């Protein structure tokens, strides 16, 4: 073997310490693969991760595989072999590919090999994918090498598990649970990026500020749970009237801020009208409630010279909308804010 037992222990120890001190899972995976390749002198090594949303297998990190191959690799768990590997945790050993062609067919990567070993990645009873290694020698993966690979697989599985958990926690922090939109404080950098890009490109940029009419009365009459369900339905309806690159975030208790990049004020008013009409024609929650909205509209450069100025403009436009006696309760301001 290329490395001594001491070298392997140091590699695993470094990975565990890194796992406890950093959130960069990709760096840990890269280092683990490099250590494993050097330790065992394998030809190909790949961390194949099970995508929790699509349930397809995808290559997360690898050695000796091209970028194009990794990008296009998308394997369904549609064979007894893969199901046993992932769901039952049964490792697969191929001493000689010539005598295991049916197995090779389902595991083959980009390059031909002579022998291979595939071990599941499992953490907290959750199947996360598998670790694949191959070599150009017959019967290369003896019991000692398999044991080393299994140890590395345990560290890699822990890394994937904590990375997945960290992403879930991050999403929970960013998302407003009541409405299903982003929280304003997490969305603010995105909105500022939209604004500054518009300045650089000399493009218009608009904000809408939507206020749900009589939301407090809705809570008092029907309860918080029903009111929150209505908020989610309102947000879903709003999104149907927007482009995929527009952004919605919760601005206040019953207010939602909408970012419309490259949209001038006249068109922003049309978007506000479409949202108002879409909500007007709907009934929300099992109680079939009708819900009205107020909308403030402000645009760069007509209403502001800075993002903070645009935010102030759209707030004041919303106040103008609230003074209207009849629908559509949509308003703009003519003031230009610094």
DRENDO-1510 file (C-alpha; in Angstrom, 1 decimal, always signed):
<recs>
REC; n; res; u; v; w
REC; 1; UNK; +0.0; +0.0; +0.0 .
REC; 2; UNK; +1.1; +3.5; -0.7 .
REC; 3; UNK; +0.6; +4.7; +2.9 .
REC; 4; UNK; +1.3; +3.2; +6.3 .
REC; 5; UNK; -1.4; +2.5; +8.9 .
REC; 6; UNK; -0.2; +5.6; +10.8 .
REC; 7; UNK; -0.8; +7.7; +7.7 .
REC; 8; UNK; -4.4; +6.4; +7.3 .
REC; 9; UNK; -5.2; +7.0; +10.9 .
REC; 10; UNK; -3.9; +10.6; +10.6 .
REC; 11; UNK; -6.0; +11.1; +7.4 .
REC; 12; UNK; -9.2; +9.9; +9.2 .
REC; 13; UNK; -8.4; +11.9; +12.3 .
REC; 14; UNK; -7.9; +15.1; +10.2 .
REC; 15; UNK; -11.2; +14.4; +8.4 .
REC; 16; UNK; -13.1; +14.0; +11.7 .
REC; 17; UNK; -11.6; +17.1; +13.2 .
REC; 18; UNK; -12.5; +19.0; +10.0 .
REC; 19; UNK; -16.0; +17.7; +10.2 .
REC; 20; UNK; -16.4; +19.1; +13.7 .
REC; 21; UNK; -14.9; +22.5; +12.8 .
REC; 22; UNK; -16.2; +23.4; +9.3 .
REC; 23; UNK; -19.4; +23.5; +7.3 .
REC; 24; UNK; -17.6; +22.9; +4.0 .
REC; 25; UNK; -18.7; +19.4; +3.2 .
REC; 26; UNK; -17.3; +19.5; -0.3 .
REC; 27; UNK; -13.8; +20.3; +1.0 .
REC; 28; UNK; -14.0; +17.4; +3.4 .
REC; 29; UNK; -15.2; +15.0; +0.6 .
REC; 30; UNK; -12.4; +16.2; -1.7 .
REC; 31; UNK; -9.7; +15.6; +1.0 .
REC; 32; UNK; -11.2; +12.2; +1.9 .
REC; 33; UNK; -11.1; +11.0; -1.7 .
REC; 34; UNK; -7.5; +12.3; -2.1 .
REC; 35; UNK; -6.4; +10.4; +1.0 .
REC; 36; UNK; -8.2; +7.3; -0.1 .
REC; 37; UNK; -6.7; +7.4; -3.6 .
REC; 38; UNK; -3.2; +7.9; -2.3 .
REC; 39; UNK; -3.6; +5.3; +0.5 .
REC; 40; UNK; -4.8; +2.5; -1.8 .
REC; 41; UNK; -3.6; +3.6; -5.2 .
REC; 42; UNK; -7.1; +3.0; -6.7 .
REC; 43; UNK; -7.9; +4.1; -10.2 .
REC; 44; UNK; -11.3; +5.7; -9.8 .
REC; 45; UNK; -13.1; +6.9; -6.7 .
REC; 46; UNK; -16.6; +8.5; -6.5 .
REC; 47; UNK; -18.9; +9.7; -3.8 .
REC; 48; UNK; -22.4; +9.0; -5.3 .
REC; 49; UNK; -25.1; +10.7; -3.3 .
REC; 50; UNK; -28.8; +9.9; -3.2 .
REC; 51; UNK; -30.7; +13.1; -3.9 .
REC; 52; UNK; -33.3; +13.3; -1.2 .
REC; 53; UNK; -35.8; +15.2; -3.4 .
REC; 54; UNK; -35.6; +13.3; -6.7 .
REC; 55; UNK; -34.4; +10.0; -5.3 .
REC; 56; UNK; -31.9; +9.7; -8.1 .
REC; 57; UNK; -28.2; +9.0; -7.6 .
REC; 58; UNK; -25.8; +11.8; -8.5 .
REC; 59; UNK; -22.0; +12.1; -8.3 .
REC; 60; UNK; -21.1; +14.6; -5.5 .
REC; 61; UNK; -17.2; +14.3; -5.6 .
REC; 62; UNK; -14.9; +12.1; -7.6 .
REC; 63; UNK; -11.4; +11.2; -8.8 .
REC; 64; UNK; -10.6; +10.2; -12.4 .
REC; 65; UNK; -14.1; +11.1; -13.8 .
REC; 66; UNK; -14.7; +13.9; -16.2 .
REC; 67; UNK; -16.8; +16.9; -15.4 .
REC; 68; UNK; -19.2; +16.0; -18.2 .
REC; 69; UNK; -19.7; +12.5; -17.0 .
REC; 70; UNK; -20.3; +13.6; -13.4 .
REC; 71; UNK; -22.7; +16.3; -14.6 .
REC; 72; UNK; -24.7; +13.9; -16.7 .
REC; 73; UNK; -24.7; +11.0; -14.3 .
REC; 74; UNK; -28.2; +10.4; -13.0 .
REC; 75; UNK; -29.0; +6.9; -11.9 .
REC; 76; UNK; -32.4; +5.6; -10.8 .
REC; 77; UNK; -32.6; +3.0; -8.1 .
REC; 78; UNK; -34.4; +0.6; -10.4 .
REC; 79; UNK; -32.6; -2.7; -9.9 .
REC; 80; UNK; -32.5; -5.3; -7.1 .
REC; 81; UNK; -28.7; -4.7; -6.9 .
REC; 82; UNK; -29.0; -1.0; -6.2 .
REC; 83; UNK; -31.9; -1.5; -3.8 .
REC; 84; UNK; -29.9; -4.0; -1.8 .
REC; 85; UNK; -26.9; -1.7; -1.8 .
REC; 86; UNK; -28.8; +1.4; -0.6 .
REC; 87; UNK; -31.8; +0.1; +1.4 .
REC; 88; UNK; -30.3; -3.0; +2.9 .
REC; 89; UNK; -26.7; -1.8; +3.2 .
REC; 90; UNK; -25.1; -4.7; +1.3 .
REC; 91; UNK; -21.6; -3.9; +0.0 .
REC; 92; UNK; -20.7; -5.1; -3.5 .
REC; 93; UNK; -17.3; -6.6; -4.3 .
REC; 94; UNK; -16.2; -7.4; -7.9 .
REC; 95; UNK; -12.9; -9.4; -7.9 .
REC; 96; UNK; -12.9; -9.7; -11.7 .
REC; 97; UNK; -15.3; -7.8; -13.9 .
REC; 98; UNK; -15.3; -10.5; -16.6 .
REC; 99; UNK; -17.2; -12.8; -14.2 .
REC; 100; UNK; -19.6; -10.1; -13.0 .
REC; 101; UNK; -20.8; -8.4; -16.2 .
REC; 102; UNK; -24.4; -8.1; -15.0 .
REC; 103; UNK; -23.3; -6.4; -11.8 .
REC; 104; UNK; -20.8; -4.2; -13.7 .
REC; 105; UNK; -23.7; -3.1; -16.1 .
REC; 106; UNK; -25.4; -1.3; -13.2 .
REC; 107; UNK; -22.3; +0.2; -11.5 .
REC; 108; UNK; -20.0; +1.0; -14.4 .
REC; 109; UNK; -18.6; +4.5; -14.3 .
REC; 110; UNK; -16.7; +6.3; -17.1 .
REC; 111; UNK; -13.7; +4.0; -17.6 .
REC; 112; UNK; -13.1; +0.3; -17.8 .
REC; 113; UNK; -11.7; -1.5; -14.7 .
REC; 114; UNK; -10.7; -4.9; -13.6 .
REC; 115; UNK; -11.9; -5.1; -10.0 .
REC; 116; UNK; -14.1; -2.8; -7.9 .
REC; 117; UNK; -15.6; -2.3; -4.4 .
REC; 118; UNK; -18.8; -0.4; -3.6 .
REC; 119; UNK; -19.9; +0.2; -0.1 .
REC; 120; UNK; -23.1; +2.0; +1.1 .
REC; 121; UNK; -23.1; +5.4; +2.8 .
REC; 122; UNK; -25.4; +5.3; +5.8 .
REC; 123; UNK; -25.7; +7.6; +8.7 .
REC; 124; UNK; -28.4; +7.7; +11.4 .
REC; 125; UNK; -30.1; +4.8; +9.6 .
REC; 126; UNK; -30.5; +6.9; +6.5 .
REC; 127; UNK; -29.2; +5.7; +3.1 .
REC; 128; UNK; -27.2; +8.6; +1.6 .
REC; 129; UNK; -25.6; +6.9; -1.4 .
REC; 130; UNK; -22.5; +4.8; -1.9 .
REC; 131; UNK; -18.7; +5.1; -2.2 .
REC; 132; UNK; -17.3; +3.5; -5.4 .
REC; 133; UNK; -13.6; +2.6; -6.0 .
REC; 134; UNK; -12.0; +0.5; -8.7 .
REC; 135; UNK; -8.6; -0.7; -9.8 .
REC; 136; UNK; -6.8; -2.3; -12.8 .
REC; 137; UNK; -5.7; -5.4; -10.9 .
REC; 138; UNK; -7.5; -8.7; -10.2 .
REC; 139; UNK; -8.7; -9.3; -6.7 .
REC; 140; UNK; -7.3; -5.9; -5.7 .
REC; 141; UNK; -9.8; -5.3; -2.9 .
REC; 142; UNK; -8.9; -7.8; -0.2 .
REC; 143; UNK; -10.4; -7.7; +3.3 .
REC; 144; UNK; -7.8; -5.2; +4.6 .
REC; 145; UNK; -8.5; -2.7; +1.8 .
REC; 146; UNK; -12.3; -3.2; +2.2 .
REC; 147; UNK; -12.0; -2.4; +5.9 .
REC; 148; UNK; -10.1; +0.8; +5.1 .
REC; 149; UNK; -12.7; +1.9; +2.5 .
REC; 150; UNK; -15.5; +1.2; +4.9 .
REC; 151; UNK; -13.9; +3.4; +7.5 .
REC; 152; UNK; -13.6; +6.2; +5.0 .
REC; 153; UNK; -17.2; +5.6; +4.0 .
REC; 154; UNK; -18.3; +6.1; +7.6 .
REC; 155; UNK; -16.7; +9.5; +7.8 .
REC; 156; UNK; -18.0; +10.5; +4.3 .
REC; 157; UNK; -21.6; +9.4; +5.4 .
REC; 158; UNK; -21.3; +11.5; +8.5 .
REC; 159; UNK; -20.2; +14.5; +6.4 .
REC; 160; UNK; -23.2; +14.1; +4.0 .
REC; 161; UNK; -25.6; +13.7; +6.9 .
REC; 162; UNK; -24.5; +16.8; +8.7 .
REC; 163; UNK; -24.4; +18.8; +5.4 .
REC; 164; UNK; -28.0; +17.7; +4.7 .
REC; 165; UNK; -29.0; +18.7; +8.2 .
REC; 166; UNK; -27.2; +22.1; +8.0 .
REC; 167; UNK; -29.1; +22.9; +4.7 .
REC; 168; UNK; -32.4; +22.0; +6.3 .
REC; 169; UNK; -31.7; +24.3; +9.3 .
REC; 170; UNK; -30.5; +27.0; +7.0 .
REC; 171; UNK; -33.7; +26.8; +5.0 .
REC; 172; UNK; -35.8; +26.9; +8.2 .
REC; 173; UNK; -34.0; +30.1; +9.3 .
REC; 174; UNK; -34.5; +31.7; +5.9 .
REC; 175; UNK; -38.1; +30.7; +5.4 .
REC; 176; UNK; -41.0; +32.3; +7.1 .
REC; 177; UNK; -43.0; +29.3; +8.3 .
REC; 178; UNK; -46.3; +31.1; +8.4 .
REC; 179; UNK; -46.3; +32.3; +4.8 .
REC; 180; UNK; -43.8; +30.0; +3.0 .
REC; 181; UNK; -41.8; +32.9; +1.7 .
REC; 182; UNK; -38.3; +34.1; +2.6 .
REC; 183; UNK; -37.8; +36.3; +5.7 .
REC; 184; UNK; -37.0; +39.9; +4.8 .
REC; 185; UNK; -33.7; +39.9; +6.6 .
REC; 186; UNK; -32.4; +37.0; +4.5 .
REC; 187; UNK; -33.9; +38.3; +1.3 .
REC; 188; UNK; -32.5; +41.8; +1.7 .
REC; 189; UNK; -29.1; +41.0; +0.1 .
REC; 190; UNK; -30.9; +39.6; -2.9 .
REC; 191; UNK; -33.0; +42.7; -3.3 .
REC; 192; UNK; -30.0; +44.9; -3.1 .
REC; 193; UNK; -28.2; +42.9; -5.7 .
REC; 194; UNK; -31.2; +43.3; -8.0 .
REC; 195; UNK; -31.1; +47.0; -7.5 .
REC; 196; UNK; -27.4; +47.5; -8.0 .
REC; 197; UNK; -27.5; +45.4; -11.1 .
REC; 198; UNK; -30.2; +47.6; -12.5 .
REC; 199; UNK; -28.1; +50.6; -11.8 .
REC; 200; UNK; -25.0; +49.1; -13.5 .
REC; 201; UNK; -27.1; +47.9; -16.5 .
REC; 202; UNK; -29.1; +51.2; -16.7 .
REC; 203; UNK; -32.3; +49.2; -16.4 .
REC; 204; UNK; -35.5; +50.0; -14.5 .
REC; 205; UNK; -36.3; +48.2; -11.2 .
REC; 206; UNK; -39.5; +48.1; -9.3 .
REC; 207; UNK; -40.8; +47.0; -5.9 .
REC; 208; UNK; -44.4; +46.2; -4.9 .
REC; 209; UNK; -45.5; +46.2; -1.3 .
REC; 210; UNK; -48.6; +44.2; -0.7 .
REC; 211; UNK; -50.7; +44.5; +2.4 .
REC; 212; UNK; -53.5; +42.0; +3.3 .
REC; 213; UNK; -56.6; +44.0; +4.1 .
REC; 214; UNK; -58.0; +43.5; +7.7 .
REC; 215; UNK; -55.6; +40.7; +8.5 .
REC; 216; UNK; -55.9; +41.4; +12.3 .
REC; 217; UNK; -59.7; +41.0; +12.0 .
REC; 218; UNK; -59.1; +37.7; +10.2 .
REC; 219; UNK; -57.1; +36.4; +13.1 .
REC; 220; UNK; -59.6; +37.6; +15.7 .
REC; 221; UNK; -62.6; +36.1; +13.9 .
REC; 222; UNK; -61.2; +32.8; +12.5 .
REC; 223; UNK; -58.1; +32.1; +14.5 .
REC; 224; UNK; -54.4; +32.3; +13.8 .
REC; 225; UNK; -54.3; +28.9; +12.1 .
REC; 226; UNK; -56.9; +29.9; +9.5 .
REC; 227; UNK; -55.2; +33.3; +9.0 .
REC; 228; UNK; -51.9; +31.7; +8.4 .
REC; 229; UNK; -53.4; +29.3; +5.9 .
REC; 230; UNK; -54.9; +32.2; +4.1 .
REC; 231; UNK; -51.5; +33.9; +4.0 .
REC; 232; UNK; -50.0; +30.9; +2.3 .
REC; 233; UNK; -52.7; +30.7; -0.3 .
REC; 234; UNK; -52.3; +34.4; -1.0 .
REC; 235; UNK; -48.5; +34.0; -1.5 .
REC; 236; UNK; -49.1; +31.0; -3.8 .
REC; 237; UNK; -51.6; +33.1; -5.8 .
REC; 238; UNK; -49.2; +36.0; -6.0 .
REC; 239; UNK; -46.4; +33.7; -7.3 .
REC; 240; UNK; -48.6; +32.6; -10.2 .
REC; 241; UNK; -48.6; +36.2; -11.5 .
REC; 242; UNK; -44.8; +36.6; -11.4 .
REC; 243; UNK; -41.8; +35.5; -13.4 .
REC; 244; UNK; -39.5; +32.7; -12.1 .
REC; 245; UNK; -36.8; +35.3; -11.3 .
REC; 246; UNK; -39.0; +37.7; -9.4 .
REC; 247; UNK; -38.8; +37.5; -5.6 .
REC; 248; UNK; -41.3; +37.6; -2.8 .
REC; 249; UNK; -40.5; +38.0; +0.9 .
REC; 250; UNK; -42.4; +38.7; +4.0 .
REC; 251; UNK; -41.9; +42.3; +5.0 .
REC; 252; UNK; -44.2; +42.6; +8.0 .
REC; 253; UNK; -47.0; +40.8; +9.8 .
REC; 254; UNK; -49.4; +41.1; +6.8 .
REC; 255; UNK; -47.1; +42.7; +4.2 .
REC; 256; UNK; -45.1; +41.1; +1.3 .
REC; 257; UNK; -42.4; +42.8; -0.7 .
REC; 258; UNK; -42.1; +41.8; -4.4 .
REC; 259; UNK; -38.9; +42.5; -6.4 .
REC; 260; UNK; -39.4; +43.0; -10.1 .
REC; 261; UNK; -36.0; +43.3; -11.9 .
REC; 262; UNK; -35.9; +45.2; -15.3 .
REC; 263; UNK; -39.6; +46.3; -14.9 .
REC; 264; UNK; -40.5; +49.9; -15.3 .
REC; 265; UNK; -43.2; +51.5; -13.3 .
REC; 266; UNK; -46.0; +51.3; -15.9 .
REC; 267; UNK; -45.5; +47.5; -16.2 .
REC; 268; UNK; -45.1; +47.2; -12.4 .
REC; 269; UNK; -48.6; +48.7; -12.1 .
REC; 270; UNK; -49.9; +46.1; -14.5 .
REC; 271; UNK; -48.4; +43.3; -12.4 .
REC; 272; UNK; -50.0; +44.8; -9.3 .
REC; 273; UNK; -53.3; +44.9; -11.1 .
REC; 274; UNK; -53.0; +41.2; -12.2 .
REC; 275; UNK; -52.3; +40.2; -8.6 .
REC; 276; UNK; -55.2; +42.2; -7.3 .
REC; 277; UNK; -57.5; +40.6; -9.9 .
REC; 278; UNK; -56.2; +37.1; -9.2 .
REC; 279; UNK; -56.9; +37.5; -5.5 .
REC; 280; UNK; -60.3; +39.1; -6.1 .
REC; 281; UNK; -61.5; +36.1; -7.9 .
REC; 282; UNK; -60.6; +33.6; -5.2 .
REC; 283; UNK; -62.0; +32.4; -2.0 .
REC; 284; UNK; -59.6; +31.3; +0.7 .
REC; 285; UNK; -59.6; +28.5; +3.3 .
REC; 286; UNK; -62.5; +26.1; +3.9 .
REC; 287; UNK; -64.5; +29.1; +5.1 .
REC; 288; UNK; -64.4; +30.5; +1.5 .
REC; 289; UNK; -63.1; +33.9; +2.7 .
REC; 290; UNK; -62.8; +36.9; +0.3 .
REC; 291; UNK; -59.6; +38.8; +1.0 .
REC; 292; UNK; -58.6; +42.2; -0.3 .
REC; 293; UNK; -55.2; +43.8; -0.7 .
REC; 294; UNK; -53.5; +47.2; -0.8 .
REC; 295; UNK; -50.5; +47.6; -3.1 .
REC; 296; UNK; -47.8; +50.3; -3.2 .
REC; 297; UNK; -45.7; +50.6; -6.3 .
REC; 298; UNK; -42.3; +52.3; -6.6 .
REC; 299; UNK; -39.6; +52.2; -9.3 .
REC; 300; UNK; -36.0; +53.2; -10.0 .
REC; 301; UNK; -35.2; +55.7; -11.3 .
REC; 302; UNK; -38.5; +57.5; -11.1 .
REC; 303; UNK; -38.9; +57.3; -7.3 .
REC; 304; UNK; -35.4; +56.8; -5.9 .
REC; 305; UNK; -31.7; +57.2; -6.3 .
REC; 306; UNK; -30.8; +54.4; -3.9 .
REC; 307; UNK; -32.2; +51.1; -2.6 .
REC; 308; UNK; -33.1; +52.6; +0.8 .
REC; 309; UNK; -34.8; +55.5; -1.1 .
REC; 310; UNK; -36.8; +53.0; -3.2 .
REC; 311; UNK; -37.9; +51.1; +0.0 .
REC; 312; UNK; -39.1; +54.3; +1.5 .
REC; 313; UNK; -40.9; +55.2; -1.7 .
REC; 314; UNK; -42.8; +51.9; -1.8 .
REC; 315; UNK; -43.8; +52.2; +1.9 .
REC; 316; UNK; -45.3; +55.7; +1.2 .
REC; 317; UNK; -47.0; +54.4; -1.9 .
REC; 318; UNK; -48.6; +51.7; +0.2 .
REC; 319; UNK; -49.9; +54.3; +2.6 .
REC; 320; UNK; -51.4; +56.1; -0.4 .
REC; 321; UNK; -53.1; +52.9; -1.5 .
REC; 322; UNK; -54.6; +52.5; +2.0 .
REC; 323; UNK; -56.3; +55.9; +1.7 .
REC; 324; UNK; -58.3; +54.8; -1.4 .
REC; 325; UNK; -62.0; +54.1; -0.9 .
REC; 326; UNK; -62.5; +51.7; -3.7 .
REC; 327; UNK; -60.7; +49.0; -5.6 .
REC; 328; UNK; -58.2; +48.6; -7.1 .
REC; 329; UNK; -56.4; +50.0; -4.1 .
REC; 330; UNK; -53.0; +50.4; -5.8 .
REC; 331; UNK; -51.0; +53.6; -5.6 .
REC; 332; UNK; -47.7; +55.2; -6.6 .
REC; 333; UNK; -45.9; +58.4; -5.4 .
REC; 334; UNK; -44.3; +61.0; -7.5 .
REC; 335; UNK; -41.6; +62.0; -5.0 .
REC; 336; UNK; -38.0; +61.0; -5.8 .
REC; 337; UNK; -36.2; +59.8; -2.6 .
REC; 338; UNK; -32.4; +59.9; -2.1 .
</recs>
